[in-house]
Amino acid sequence: MKGFGDRKKSQKKIKKDFRDNNLKDQIISKAFKFHSEGNIVEATKYYKFFISKGFTDAKVFSNFGVLLKELGKFKEAELVTRKAIEVNPDYFIAHSNLGGILQELGKFKEAELSIRKAIEVNPDYFIAHSNLGEILKELGKLKEAELSIRKAIELNPDYFIAHSNLGEILKELGKLKEAE
């Protein structure tokens, strides 16, 4: 029967795809596990293996970008994080992470735009508001920086980093009593 062989070939492909999807999930799971445990060497191996297999996942690219940033490989981190945004333009965490990487590279204007994009996509992402405040401070926009940090604190009153950053900004603005 003509076409019967084609069906077998199709079934093999489905099985292969199933194995690959399962493999994809297994790689992601291992990479995230090692990364969360601080095992950078193993996490890096799994992130690179994931990419070498041609898989795409915005969270994986974004997390690998964070890992590369932690290793001081800022240019590589930027490229990988941009790939995360390419895969999912609405992944606000990747925009926020890219802002931090660009900040490390001294690209403060680009960093500001990236962080603002994260806030546009998710206005309640308090970390982005705090990070924007830091970048605005670097750009000398202290009043705007204060507002961003205050927004982060409004969204998450327990975010101690924002409180610390606000204190620094208030000192620079000469509001010493409030900075205490």
Secondary structure, DSSP 8 states (H G I E B T S, - for coil): -TTHHHHHHHHHHHHHHHHHHHHHHHHHHHHHHHHHTT-HHHHHHHHHHHHHTT---HHHHHHHHHHHHHTT-HHHHHHHHHHHHHH-TT-HHHHHHHHHHHHHTT-HHHHHHHHHHHHHH-TT-HHHHHHHHHHHHHTT-HHHHHHHHHHHHHH-TT-HHHHHHHHHHHHHTT-HHHH-
